[in-house]
């Protein structure tokens, strides 16, 4: 296991073989020399659990050199090994594996069939949709007796294959094979289990409208909320009445109402705007529901609601004030400028950032002076929005300002300036960007260096290529990957991907530690908040390094006092960011540990900007989020206190986080 963890971290399949003629260390006195670490060799291990774990590792490493070996595992006698082999092929993402994955849809074991469908969807294999549909039809009867809101995991083998097949057809937007499996001749669903609503909604096909309307009206919460989400994606006025019916606070749960509000915001239908305006004016309305209604009304540019937006600018809750600022600026930029001039500076940085964003909707002449004044804001978290608005309004006059900001201490401001320079591409900025990359090398965060690499790639000059070449050895893997991708695009004859391996880990990890290679207990963490305590069981087998990092940070007191900086009711709650702007972290990145664990209600996942950029930020799902399955790291699940998680609101504070690992008593900061 220590081999596996180390090679996953290094993103390579094996240690390099000794060079011919190279000196070889003598074997230890106690026995023969240990064999060379090689994941492909482990695929032939006599123990099924090792073959299975090695198959996952080959997938996580992501090199196409592992495709043939994983394909060979589809003849393995153990279904668990075959199942992980097809999952690994999906992680690698090589379309050359499509044929063997289609064959795996007929594997004798239903779990292998389901994982093959999942992998084909990840590869975007549209041609496989009919075969996936045939597999789904074979298993449809297994789900007939399930409660529509049943989120049990794992289900029986056939039900799991059915679920994964539904997801796959949804992701492939394959309406016809999906309809053949789950819809009757009247286009209504033959079963109401929530994954049916999810899959139909993901197709984005207007023919799904009658079925989604039906599923929005059934009892329960999970299925109707997902059906409403699907109706919003369709944006067909034929779904408006069904969504309006879901706004009953007496008959429907909060999650369903929230989903309906968001969906109505997507409808190009005056009835939707009228109903949202009525809803936002309800006396005593939950502030999160009111905020969702304001966001939806902003999409409609509802002038009838302008006075509501103005009134809410004085609301005591900053997220609602910020939403109202954004809404007013989009609906009536002139009124927004007039109101803003008389308000003064808001005490909360989030509202000031929203005001800067709103000024981007006004004419440059009217907004320019206000934005320039905001460049002096005491809180650096406001500046990215200011720079965005200035660049959108007067791009030619903003270049020098952006170049100056490449030298600011704040990493997010520098990253924003670099990204905007890459979009504007002012002449002769390459040298400044190259110097900024060199100056950013000591940064704990990768954000500025990654943005600079992207900006330089937009130029493609010799100066840019020189810095991109240096970035192949960046200490952060995500920066190396970006540099390699850009260089491969600029010079298709090159092979920069080989130069970025082995990856350099920023955290010192003992890959042979027993709690990583052979954990005996699943640690529990307790997140204490004013809403209650949330107890989480960590998935040490599926995400050992992420779980270990989380417990280490918790024992150091890292999370104590941080906020849930973003809460999307009915979707997810996010924390772990010292900056509270979705850009902070603990000064290191973690590689992704994708697994077969699904993102259901109460799953704890690692937040990231793009692959392998996780760190300290995490989220708790408040409803199923299948689109994250196999892509994000699921490293735990809520086992108690889900009602506290449901009650969280943006800005709520973590009092402290305690850890129980089966060895030490509950420990937190100062109790290691």
Helices and strands as residue ranges (DSSP letters): H 2-10, H 39-42, H 48-61, G 64-66, H 67-72, G 73-75, H 79-92, G 95-97, H 98-104, H 110-122, G 126-128, H 129-139, G 140-143, H 157-171, H 175-182, H 194-203, G 206-208, H 209-216, H 222-234, G 237-239, H 240-245, H 254-264, H 270-280, H 287-300, G 303-305, H 306-312, H 318-331, H 333-343, H 349-359, H 364-374, G 380-382, H 383-393, H 395-405, H 411-424, H 430-440, H 447-459, H 462-471, H 477-490, G 496-500, H 514-517, E 524-529, E 532-538, H 544-555, E 566-568, E 572-575, E 603-606, E 618-621, G 626-628, E 634-640, H 642-647, E 654-660
